[in-house]
Structure formats: structure tokens, C-alpha cells
Amino acid sequence: MRQRGSARSRSRSSADAAARAAAAWLVVTGACALARAEEPLPYTVAGDAIPAPLTAAPGDPARGRAIVVNRRVGLCLLCHTGPFPEEKLQGNLAPDLAGAGARWSAGQLRLRLVDASRLNPDTIMPPYYRVDGLDRVAPAFRGKPILSAQQIEDVVAFLATLRD
């Protein structure tokens, strides 16, 4: 019969799992960035938001949800939890996505995705659309955002639907 480890070994296992997840995130985000050759479009920050959409095409909430739950694209559930009962192993390092659309406007959500460090310089949230000022980026990935402008708009459209 297998015995459960001590609290210390379980804690170490949790830390090891978190480190592996973070390493996986870096590998996947690098692969995602390489897959896109899009140069970031200019945007204007007004207070705590990017009020204007990054694209002329409106965001699609269904595509946005697919990005949020996809562990190879957005990796949102590595840190966040949300109303995704079918998804196992959701994160607990960041705010719950449930009710995000009630807490923040589309512009506020957009800035949090584009570059959350504008709001909190110590955030662990990666800048999904900002490419300047990053110093730990492999040369092949420099200048390429993690998500495209349309993907950002799709995720914003989805998060805006989360009102409860």
C-alpha cells in the first residue's frame, strides 16, 4: 500500500508542479509567438484601459472562449480559474474569470491582456500583445506578440460575457 508523503513533500511537489507549469508556459508561448508573424498594431492607453478595439472586426466570444481554455494558445487556466466545469486543473494564482465582464469594461479587459504591467508593475501576467521592453525573449520571438490583435479582441469579447 502506497503511503501519502509528508506535508513538506506535498508542498515540494506542488512547488515542482508550479515550476513545470511555468516552464511549459514559456515553451508554449514561444511556439505561439513563432507561429504569428504579425507586428503589433498601435494602440492608445487611456487611464486603466485601451478603449478602442485593436481590429476593425468585432471579437467573437466563441473563439475567445476557445483561446482561454486552450492550454496551447492562451494558457489562461494555468493561473486563472473560471466557469469551465469541463476543464481540470485550473489555476489559483490570479483572479477568477467568473464575473470578469461585470468587474471590468472591454477597454479595461483589453489593457489587462495587452500589458497588465501598466496597471501592476509586479504582475506575473504576461503581456500578450506588448513586445517592446522585454528582455527575456529568444531572438526568434522578438517583436512578435503572443496573441494576435484579433485573438485579443476575441478574448475580450468572451470575457465581457462573463457577468456572473
C-alpha positions in Angstrom: 0.0 0.0 0.0 1.4 3.4 -1.0 1.6 6.0 1.7 1.0 9.6 1.2 4.0 11.8 1.6 4.5 14.3 4.4 3.1 17.9 4.2 6.6 19.0 3.3 6.9 16.6 0.4 3.4 17.5 -0.9 4.4 21.2 -0.6 7.6 20.5 -2.6 5.5 18.5 -5.1 3.2 21.5 -5.5 6.1 23.8 -6.0 7.7 21.4 -8.5 4.4 21.2 -10.4 4.1 25.0 -10.5 7.7 25.3 -11.8 7.0 22.7 -14.5 3.8 24.6 -15.5 5.7 27.8 -15.7 8.4 26.2 -17.9 5.7 24.7 -20.1 4.1 28.1 -20.4 7.3 29.7 -21.6 7.8 26.9 -24.2 4.2 27.2 -25.5 4.1 30.9 -25.6 7.3 30.9 -27.5 5.8 28.5 -30.0 2.7 30.6 -30.3 4.7 33.7 -31.0 6.7 32.0 -33.6 3.5 30.9 -35.4 2.5 34.5 -35.9 4.4 37.0 -38.0 2.1 39.9 -37.2 3.6 43.1 -36.0 1.7 44.7 -33.2 -0.7 47.4 -34.2 -0.5 50.8 -32.4 -3.0 51.3 -29.5 -3.7 54.1 -27.1 -3.9 53.6 -23.3 -6.4 56.0 -21.6 -6.2 55.7 -17.8 -6.7 52.0 -16.9 -8.0 50.9 -20.3 -7.4 50.6 -24.1 -10.8 52.0 -25.1 -10.6 51.3 -28.9 -10.5 47.8 -30.3 -7.3 46.6 -31.9 -9.1 45.5 -35.0 -12.0 46.6 -37.2 -13.6 43.2 -36.9 -15.5 42.6 -33.7 -14.3 40.0 -31.3 -16.0 36.6 -31.4 -16.9 35.3 -27.9 -16.8 31.6 -29.0 -13.3 31.9 -30.5 -12.3 33.9 -27.3 -13.6 31.1 -25.0 -11.6 28.5 -27.1 -8.4 30.6 -26.6 -9.0 30.9 -22.9 -9.4 27.2 -22.3 -6.8 26.1 -24.9 -3.7 25.1 -23.0 -1.5 25.6 -26.1 -2.7 29.1 -27.0 -3.8 31.4 -24.2 -2.8 29.3 -21.2 -5.1 31.4 -19.1 -6.1 28.4 -17.0 -2.6 27.9 -15.9 -3.1 30.9 -13.5 -6.9 31.6 -13.6 -10.0 29.6 -12.7 -13.3 30.2 -14.2 -16.7 28.9 -15.2 -15.2 26.0 -17.2 -16.5 22.8 -15.5 -15.1 20.6 -18.2 -11.6 21.9 -17.6 -9.5 20.2 -14.9 -6.6 21.7 -13.0 -7.5 25.3 -13.2 -5.1 27.8 -11.6 -5.4 29.7 -8.4 -2.6 32.3 -8.8 -4.8 35.0 -10.4 -8.3 36.3 -10.2 -11.3 34.1 -11.0 -12.5 34.9 -14.5 -16.1 34.4 -13.4 -17.7 37.8 -13.4 -14.8 39.5 -15.3 -17.3 41.3 -17.6 -19.1 42.7 -14.6 -15.9 43.9 -12.9 -14.2 45.5 -15.9 -15.1 47.2 -19.1 -14.0 45.9 -22.5 -11.2 48.5 -22.6 -10.0 47.5 -19.1 -10.0 43.9 -20.1 -8.1 44.8 -23.3 -5.4 46.5 -21.3 -5.0 43.6 -18.9 -4.5 41.3 -21.9 -2.2 43.6 -23.9 0.0 44.6 -20.9 -1.1 44.1 -17.4 2.2 45.6 -16.1 0.8 49.0 -17.0 -1.6 48.5 -14.0 0.7 46.5 -11.8 4.5 46.5 -12.5 4.9 43.4 -10.3 2.2 41.3 -12.1 3.0 37.7 -13.2 0.6 38.1 -16.1 2.5 38.0 -19.4 2.0 40.8 -21.9 0.0 39.1 -24.6 0.4 41.9 -27.1 3.2 44.2 -26.0 6.6 43.4 -27.5 8.8 46.3 -26.5 10.9 46.4 -23.4 11.0 42.6 -22.9 14.5 41.3 -22.2 13.9 37.6 -21.7 12.7 36.7 -25.2 14.5 34.4 -27.6 15.8 36.2 -30.7 13.4 34.3 -33.0 10.4 35.5 -30.9 11.3 39.2 -30.5 8.8 41.7 -31.9 6.1 39.1 -32.1 3.1 39.1 -29.7 1.8 36.0 -28.0 -1.7 36.6 -29.3 -2.7 38.4 -32.5 -4.9 41.6 -32.3 -7.9 39.6 -33.4 -7.3 37.0 -30.7 -7.1 39.7 -28.1 -10.4 41.1 -29.3 -11.9 37.6 -29.3 -10.8 37.0 -25.7 -12.1 40.5 -24.7 -15.5 39.6 -26.3 -15.7 36.4 -24.4 -14.6 37.8 -21.0 -17.2 40.6 -21.4 -19.9 37.9 -21.5 -18.8 36.6 -18.0 -21.2 38.7 -16.0 -22.0 36.4 -13.0 
